[in-house]
């Protein structure tokens, strides 16, 4: 089982949480938006698909770089032959 850890890339405030626990997500889907301390908006996406295991922040929470926003249980499809 593989888990993707979604982290904040910046200082700011969680403006929108677009996911919830046990939701299925797909590659490049918007997960969060963060209003940065510089006043711009950062959209947080992931390059994996899977199921949200936990959401660690709420709208209005302050975040810093590296802070965990969510954990995703990745879908792993192995292809090829033996």
MOLINZI-V715554 format. One record per residue. N is the residue number from 1. RES is the residue in one letter. PSI is psi in whole degrees, 0 to 359 (* if undefined). OMEGA is omega in whole degrees, -180 to 180 (NA if undefined). Layout:
# MOLINZI-V715554
n=N res=RES psi=PSI omega=OMEGA
n=N res=RES psi=PSI omega=OMEGA
This chain:
# MOLINZI-V715554
n=1 res=X psi=131 omega=-179
n=2 res=X psi=141 omega=178
n=3 res=X psi=137 omega=173
n=4 res=X psi=132 omega=177
n=5 res=X psi=120 omega=179
n=6 res=X psi=122 omega=-178
n=7 res=X psi=161 omega=178
n=8 res=X psi=136 omega=177
n=9 res=X psi=357 omega=-170
n=10 res=X psi=170 omega=169
n=11 res=X psi=141 omega=177
n=12 res=X psi=200 omega=-178
n=13 res=X psi=135 omega=177
n=14 res=X psi=117 omega=-180
n=15 res=X psi=320 omega=-179
n=16 res=X psi=137 omega=172
n=17 res=X psi=112 omega=-174
n=18 res=X psi=9 omega=-177
n=19 res=X psi=169 omega=174
n=20 res=X psi=163 omega=-178
n=21 res=X psi=143 omega=-180
n=22 res=X psi=4 omega=176
n=23 res=X psi=149 omega=174
n=24 res=X psi=131 omega=178
n=25 res=X psi=159 omega=-179
n=26 res=X psi=159 omega=-178
n=27 res=X psi=136 omega=175
n=28 res=X psi=12 omega=175
n=29 res=X psi=143 omega=177
n=30 res=X psi=128 omega=180
n=31 res=X psi=316 omega=-177
n=32 res=X psi=157 omega=164
n=33 res=X psi=139 omega=-177
n=34 res=X psi=129 omega=171
n=35 res=X psi=113 omega=-175
n=36 res=X psi=166 omega=178
n=37 res=X psi=348 omega=177
n=38 res=X psi=357 omega=177
n=39 res=X psi=355 omega=178
n=40 res=X psi=168 omega=-178
n=41 res=X psi=135 omega=175
n=42 res=X psi=128 omega=176
n=43 res=X psi=127 omega=-178
n=44 res=X psi=122 omega=178
n=45 res=X psi=172 omega=176
n=46 res=X psi=157 omega=-179
n=47 res=X psi=11 omega=179
n=48 res=X psi=165 omega=172
n=49 res=X psi=154 omega=-179
n=50 res=X psi=205 omega=-177
n=51 res=X psi=134 omega=178
n=52 res=X psi=121 omega=178
n=53 res=X psi=319 omega=177
n=54 res=X psi=148 omega=175
n=55 res=X psi=123 omega=-171
n=56 res=X psi=356 omega=-178
n=57 res=X psi=164 omega=177
n=58 res=X psi=163 omega=176
n=59 res=X psi=135 omega=-179
n=60 res=X psi=346 omega=179
n=61 res=X psi=143 omega=173
n=62 res=X psi=140 omega=179
n=63 res=X psi=159 omega=177
n=64 res=X psi=161 omega=179
n=65 res=X psi=133 omega=179
n=66 res=X psi=350 omega=180
n=67 res=X psi=135 omega=-178
n=68 res=X psi=128 omega=177
n=69 res=X psi=321 omega=-178
n=70 res=X psi=161 omega=173
n=71 res=X psi=135 omega=-179
n=72 res=X psi=129 omega=172
n=73 res=X psi=110 omega=-175
n=74 res=X psi=145 omega=168
n=75 res=X psi=126 omega=178
n=76 res=X psi=117 omega=179
n=77 res=X psi=112 omega=180
n=78 res=X psi=130 omega=178
n=79 res=X psi=164 omega=-179
n=80 res=X psi=183 omega=-180
n=81 res=X psi=162 omega=-178
n=82 res=X psi=* omega=NA
